[in-house]
Amino acid sequence: MGVLKSISKIVVKISGWKIIGELPKEIKKCVIIVAPHTSMWDFVIGRLVYWTFDVPVRFLIKKEMFDNPFGWLLKKFGGIPVNRGKQNNMIDYVTKLFDRFEKLNVVITPEGTRKFTRHWKKGFYYIALKANVPIAIAFIDYGKKEGGFGPMLYPSGNFDADFKIIEDFYKTKTARHPKQFNLSPQFH
């Protein structure tokens, strides 16, 4: 991981981005949510951020992204193919992953798409609750050219109250394509 960390730090610095916050060292398992997610560049920037922090992550990504000559690379970088077209009980599947590994950080984009959506998917929350792991609130802010980690949230079981904390945090972040992010200023 050392080479990737060094290269990532250089790329981040040259591109003018800043890395903010960190994942607490004592956290061995968590669900990492990332927003806004309106561009494929979010993945590239996010991946650089995780390598800079030397945080090993697995991420859920639609299975169609693996149907190309570079699909193996996505898997090597931590990709977990997801079939979004059928009922697949993803909450149970990911929860069992937490049972299998001593250290696991799973990245989820709760918007579930790069297109505009009014409602975020709730699976990330129920995975964290069922696996008894915290939620790390990560971000990419194109307005400030910052990416990194915000607060940790330990799910209380009251989704609405916990989601209000998440929503309030992300309302201050600027998407690459603001009209595709439901928490952009023009939507609230």
N, C-alpha and C positions, 0 to 999 in steps of 0.2 A: 504493500500500500504506500510505502514511502515515496516512490517515484511519482505515482499519481497525485499524491498530496503536494509534492513540490511543483509539478507541472501545473496543477490546478491553481495554486497560489499565484504563480506567475501569470497565467491566463486571466485570472480574476483581476489582478492588479493592472495589467496592461489594458484591459477592457474598461477600466474605470469603476468597477463595482466594488462595494464594501461588504464585508461579512460582519454580521451583527449577532450577538448572543452566542449561546452554545447549548449543547445537550449536556445536562449535568452528568458528570463522570459516574455517579452512583447508579444511574439509570441503565439497566442491562436489557430491559425489554420495554417497548412502547409502540404505540401507534403514532406515526408522525403525519399530521395533516398539512397540506400545502395549498395555499391559494394566494392570489388569484391564479387561475389556470386557463389562459385564453390563447396560448400559442405553443407550438412545439419547442420554441426557444426556452420555455419554462423548464422543460426536462433537462436541457443542456445546462442551463444556469444552476438548476437544482443539483444536478449530478456533480458539477464543479464544487458547489458549496459542501456537499457531503464528503467529497474527497478531501477538500481543504480541512474539514474538521476531523478527517480520518474516522468517520462514522460509517460502519458497514450497514447498508440498508437493503431491503427487499422492497419491491414496489409492484403494485397491481396495475396491469396494463392490458388493454383489449387484445385478445389473441390474434387479431388480424395484423397487428404490428410485428408479429413474429413470422408472418408468411412472406418473407423476402430473404435474399441472400445474407442479410445482416441480423436475422432473427437470433442466431446463436450468440451474437454480441450482446443483445438485450438481456438474454438469460445470464450471460457471464457478469453483466453489470448488476444483476439482482432482480431481473424481471420475472414476474409470475404471470403467466397468461391467464386471462379471465374471459370466459364465454359469457358475454353480456346478453346473448339472445335466448338463453334458457334458464330455468330455475336451477341454480346450482348450489344453494345454501352456502354462499361465500362466507357468511359470518361464522358458521361452524368450522369450515375449512381453515380459515385464518386463525381462529381460536386454537385449533389443534396444532397449528404450526408453533404457536407460543408454548404449547405443552412440550413439543419435541426439542426445542432449542434452548440452550442455557442463556444465549444472548441473541436477541432478535428485535430489529427496528423495522416496522412495515410502514412504507410511505403510501398514503392514499390521498387522492385529490377528491374531496367530497363533492365538488361540483359535478363530477362524473363525465364531463365533456368540456371541450374548449369553446363550445358555442354558448350563447346566452341561455341560462336556465334560471327560473324564478326560485326553484326549490333544490336544495342540496340533498344528496343521499345521506341517510342516517347510519348506514352500515358501519362506518368508522367508529361511531360512538358505541354501538352495541358490541362490536368486536372488543374494544377496550374494556367495556363494562364486564363482559363475559369472561375475558382473559385475565381480568383484574390487573390491568396495566394502565399507566397514565397515557394521556394524549399530549404529545409535544406539538405546539402550534408553530409551524414553520411558515415562511413567507418569501415572496419575491415581490419587490416594490420597484417598478420601472421608473416611477417619478423621482425617487431618491437614488436609484441604482444601488439598492441594498437587498441583500438576501440573507437569510439565516433563521435563527430560532427566537421565538417570543416566549411567552409563559408556558409552563406545564399545567395541565388540567387533569385532576383526578376525578373521573366521572362519579357524580353523586347518585345517579339513577333518575334524576330529574332533568330530562333532555332539554326542556324549554329553558330552564334557568342556566344550565351549562352552555347551551348554544348561544344564549345572549352574550355571554363572556367572549365566545369565539367570534361572533358577529361584530361585536364592538371593536375587537382587535383588528379585524380585517377591513373595517370601514375606513381605516386610515391608509390603506395600501392601494397603489395604483397598478392596474393591469397593463400589460402590453397593448391590449385592445380594450379600453375601458367600457365601450358599449356592450361588450360581451360578459362583463362582470356585474352581477346583480347587486353588489354592495358598493358600486361606484357612486359618487355623490349625486348624480342625476337620478338615481333610483331610490333614494331614501330621503 
